[in-house]
Amino acid sequence: MADREPSPQEMRTRLGLGAGIAIGMGVGVALGVSFDNWILGISIGIVIGLSLSVAIGQAPWRRRDSADHRTDDTDEQTDPEGPVPR
C-alpha cells in the first residue's frame, strides 16, 4: 500500500480537509474565546472547517469547467456569422 501514489484528486481532497479544518478551528477558537463558550465556538469552527474543505476540494474542477466555457465563447466571437442566439 505504501508504494501506491495517490491520485491528484485524492491529494486535493486531503489538502482541502486539512486546510479547511485548520482554518475552521482557528475561527472556532477565536469565537469560543469571544463568546466565552468553548463548545459553541469549536462546534461552529468544525462546521466552517468542513464547509471550507468541501469548497477547497471542489475548486479545481470549477476552474477547469469555466476555462472550457471561455474557449467556447471565443469560438463564437470568431465565427463570421456571429454568435448563435440562445
N, C-alpha and C positions, 0 to 999 in steps of 0.2 A: 503494500500500500504506500510506503514511503517513496517509491520510485515513480509514482504517478504524478504528473504535473497537473495542477488544477486548470480548468478552462478559464478564459478571460471573464466570462460571465460570473463564474464562481468566485473569482478574485474580487470583482466589483461588489458582489454581494457581501463577501466577508469584510471588505474595506468599509462598505456602507454601514454594516451593522456595528462595527467597532466605532467608527467616527460618529454615527448617529447617537449611540448610547453615551459616548463620552461627552458630546455637546449637550445632550439632554440632561445628563446627570449634573453637569456644571450649572445649567439653568435651574434644575430642580433643587440643588443645594442652596443656590442663591435665593430662590423663592422660599425655601424652608426656613432660612435664617430670617428673611424679611417678614414672613407670616408668623414666625415663632411657632411653627408647626412642621416638624421634620417629615412626618408621614405624608402630609399633603404635598409638600414640596418634592419629595422623592417620587411620589406617585405621578405628579404632573411631569416631572423630569423623564420618567420612563415612557410616558405617552409621547412626549415631544421627541425623545430619542428614537423610538420605534417609527414614528412618522418620518423623521429625517432619514433613517436608514432605508426605508422604502423609497423615498424620493431620490436619495443618492444612488441606490441600486438601479433605478429605472431611468435616470437622467441620460446616460449614453444612448439608449435606444431612442429617446425623443429627439436628441440632436441628430442622429443619423436619419430619422424619418423626415425631419424638417429640411435637412440638406438635400434629400432626394426630391422633396417638394419644390425647392428652389430651382433645381435643374429643370423640372417640368415647366415652371413658369418662364424661364429664359428661352426654352424652345418655342413657346407660344409667341414670345415677343419677336423672335427672329423669323417667324412664319410670314411669308409675303402677303397672305390673305388676312392676317391679323389674328387676334385671339378668338377662340370659339366662345360664343355666349353660353353661359351656364344657367 
